[in-house]
Amino acid sequence: MTLITKPDTAHSRALVDAPGMAPVAIAKPNLMSVEDAKVLDVVKMTDLFKAHLNPGQLHFMKLLGFHKIKIERAEGMHYVDQNGRKILDFFGGFGSLALGHNHPRVIEARKRFQDEKRHEIGIAFMSQYASALAYNLAQISPGDLDMVFFGSSGSEAMEAAVKLAERAAGPSRPKIVYAENSFHGKTKGVLSITDGALYRGEFKLTDNTARVPFGDIDAVETLFRSDPSIGAIVLETIQGGGGINQAPAEYWQKLRALCDRYGVIWVADEVQCGVGRSGRFYAFEHYDVVPDITAVAKSLGGGKAAMAAMIARRDVYMKAYGTPKTAMIHAMATFGGIGEGCITAIETLNVLYDEGLIENSANTGAYLLERLEELKAKYPKIIKDVRGKGLMVGLEFHDFSQTLPMVLRPVVSVLDDKLKGSLSGFVGALLLRDYDVLVAFTEYNRNVVRLLPPLTCSRADVDVLVAALDDLLGRGIVSIVKDFVKSQVK
Ligand SMILES: Cc1ncc(COP(=O)(O)O)c(C=O)c1O
């Protein structure tokens, strides 16, 4: 296969457009086949990424060493690269791999579905698969969270949640409250309640929003009391991108009471912390409260399908879309409730309970926190904090930019302004290079390593991670930075 010359489009257009001439043939462009794609090597992959995907992002891929790795297979807790190296996955697809990579039951359900030539599109006729998945989610969800909308990304589920809240609140209450350091997606609507200057950029966002510090109930109460135009409040139950931030049970209980008192609709974004991640199916279940609307995605698709769902209280849903006249305002998109996505999610939810993965998340998560606390006690000058719930854990380093020897500071800042003062980038790159362990970072707090492994994670996996971290941190900050710098010039 040759890369990659486009056919002479002017010539083919002339053929088609010539007056009086019927189109004679459509030349097949120089397309790659599936087999071509599988055998691309790292150099060609990098070239194509640069040419067609995101040239700027390549910079970060290189800093982390991703450009040297081609993943050939993935199973359970591990990726396997082109050299047969097994990489332990504590990144977990940002929380989308609750079942691990390629869970056999999910693969089997999907194969069977295809072999039986089942239909996919859920909006012509009624879909038995979408109906069953909606039923399952209603069974799992507490209170009267009974009405379900399907999409294919967390952003889409959150868009649906915000639109529903706005319609149910009514035109006199269009204002939406969101939290500092929130992340609800990058699509245009939810960007207005995503609190990242980088992502918001210079886009024209809606101005019917108000921002509060996360976890500050007095700020919420003051806003609700002073502004009757507030109709909804949108919060991640555990902030992921913000750095694994939690609020105490008391906060959520007071929030529920305030929402009831002022008639404000509470939207709980569980896209990252939901589907068992925190040690309960929904993180809000830890606090004995039920929101009016919630959203899940990521692991709902079992690591194999792009599935997301918004789940709402029936009275809220009916108020907004409950009549034939209003029902189509926000009916599902073309691929909403797609067949294979739904059966993948149905099997995923069954596996989650059959294999006790939510309990495992709680238990192994507690063990992970315990082991990281030991490391914190051993390296108090490096580790600032360890926090999380279940297998949603953050490891925060002290900002070391001011403690680094003067001679290293310019090198680090030249390398990347973003990684400056952020040990997590260096630690992540070296964990991968030297210990075959993959971790993630958080969007807003670059000093936090984010750990979102599959919920199949065992104590032995935790021990591997902790031993790697222990060995790496034992080198000391200066060596870590120097080793990172060396890894960039190799
Ligand atoms: C809390 C939260 N909400 C929404 C989203 C958006 O989900 P997606 O990337 O699937 O659009 C994310 C993604 O990381 C998230 O963490």
The ligand as a Gaussian input file, in Angstrom:
#p B3LYP/6-31G(d) Opt

LIG

0 1
 C      -17.377000      14.433000      34.572000
 C      -17.377000      14.395000      33.070000
 N      -18.437000      14.858000      32.403000
 C      -18.486000      14.824000      31.059000
 C      -17.429000      14.342000      30.323000
 C      -17.484000      14.309000      28.833000
 O      -17.522000      12.997000      28.366000
 P      -17.055000      12.630000      26.890000
 O      -15.588000      12.815000      26.794000
 O      -17.480000      11.190000      26.719000
 O      -17.814000      13.517000      25.964000
 C      -16.289000      13.854000      30.984000
 C      -15.137000      13.354000      30.222000
 O      -14.050000      13.144000      30.709000
 C      -16.257000      13.900000      32.391000
 O      -15.185000      13.462000      33.072000

